[in-house]
Amino acid sequence: MAVAGTLADIFRPQAVLEIDERFLRFTSEEAQMAQDALLAQSLMAEQRQIIKQPPRNTYKQVTIIKVDRAELVKNYGMVKMDPYCKITIEQSVFETPSCYSASTKPVWNRIIRCPTQSIIRSFLIEVMDENQFYADSRIAFCHVELTEEMMQSQEFHTLTLPLSGEQGEGKEGFLFVQVKVQDVEKLQSEIMAQMELAASVTHPPVSSESSNSTPASGPDTVDDESEVQYVPTLDEIKQLAEMFPTIEEQVIRSVLEATEGDMMNSINSMLSLTAQDDTATAPPQDTSTRIANDGAGEPQPVDL
């Protein structure tokens, strides 16, 4: 065991070393400003390089689900329920905000984008009741089957889904949703074809005679053109806005500017953004405790 020393040992004189006069000092204000400018330029260059080269897109399908409302047959518990929808696709879980004190008539009107790394044909929707003091309980559930028509049409389909639960199969009420399935590879190829067609119309090929007669530009002209920032067109912004209606126009414009109009990289970047945003739409409480009630301690149903 270490023994504390005496006061003489504690306050023993220490060695004093000289510090260079330039320590924590800059030679001039101009040098400091120059260093700050170089640092800012390097950070901006790194940020633009990261946006220009987004990670390789691994998604094959995007399922867009608009959860409108539900009509339930019974209110479980002594107080009005706070229902929310829990969507499970592959290994991913997406949730709508809770509709507080909605009881049997919740209205969400929420659009959820669910990107998947494989082609899916079905997914699970559960109507949950948010609880403050114990685990959330499952009110009802339904399995959604994606037909071949829904897979090929690339349009919204309105579905009225019967809910199953304690009352029996299809006897817990109805869930009203709209579903749209997008094939990412097919969507990218269509966008690229449209962009090539638009480029051929707006910029017709230049003949060899006109190209020979055009005077060669000097090095100053090349430098000026390389410094001009890319400005996205309204058609490009509109196309991406139709594909990603939940993303603001300013964000779409920034992505197009960063990728310099490369639609393939822009689509990949937007898919990554929507995947992060949809995961963040869950209610604020800890979702790790959200499990289906197995019946232990379940409150008795009360009709309201």
CORKA-V424721 format. One line per field, one symbol per residue. ss: DSSP state (H for helix, E for strand, C for the rest). phi: phi as a letter, one per 20 degrees, with the letter a starting at -180 (. if undefined). burial: I if it has 9 or more other ideal C-beta (glycine too) atoms within 8 Angstrom, else O. A space follows every 50 residues. Layout:
ss: ???
phi: ???
burial: ???
//
This chain:
ss: CCCCCCHHHHCCCCCCCCCCCCCCCCCCHHHHHHHHHHHHHHHHHHHHHH HHCCCCCCCCEEEEEEEEEEEECCCECCCCCCEEEEEEECCEEEECCCEC CCCCCCEEEEEEEEEECCCCCEEEEEEEECCCCCCCEEEEEEEEECCHHH HHHCCCEEEEEEEEECCEEEEEEEEEEEEEEEEHHHHHHHHHHHHHHHHH HHCCCCCHHHHHHCCCCCHHHHHHHHCCCCCCCHHHHHHHHHHCCCCCHH HHHHHHHHHCCCHHHHHHHHHHHHHHHHHCCCCCCCHHHCCCCCCCCCCC ECCC
phi: .fdfffffffeffdfddedffeflcdfbffffffffffffffffffffff ffdffgfdedbcdeddeeabceebeeoecffdfbdcddclddccceffdf lelecfcdlcdcecfcebfddbbdcdeddfdedbffdeebbbdddeffff feflcfcecddfedaffpfmdepccdccccddefffffffffffffffff ffcffeffffffffffefffffffffefefdfeffffffffffcfedfff ffffffffelnffffffffffffffffffeefgfffefeecffeofmfff fcfd
burial: OOOOOOOOOOOOOOOOOOOOOOOOOOOOOOIIOOOOOOOOOOOOOOOIOO IIOIOOIOIIIIIIIIIIIIIIOIIIIOOOIIIIIIIIIOOIOIIIIIIO OIIIIIOIOIOIIIIIOOOIOOIIIIIIIIIOOOOIIIIIIIOIOIOOOI IOOIOOIOIOIIIIIOOOOOIIIIIIIIIIIIIIOOIIOOIIOIIOOIOO OOOOOOOOOOOOOOOOOOOOOIOOOOOOOOOIOOOIIOIIIOIIOOIOOO IIIOIIIIIOIOIIIIIIIIIIIIIOIIIOIOIOOOIOOOOOIOOOOOOO IIOO
//
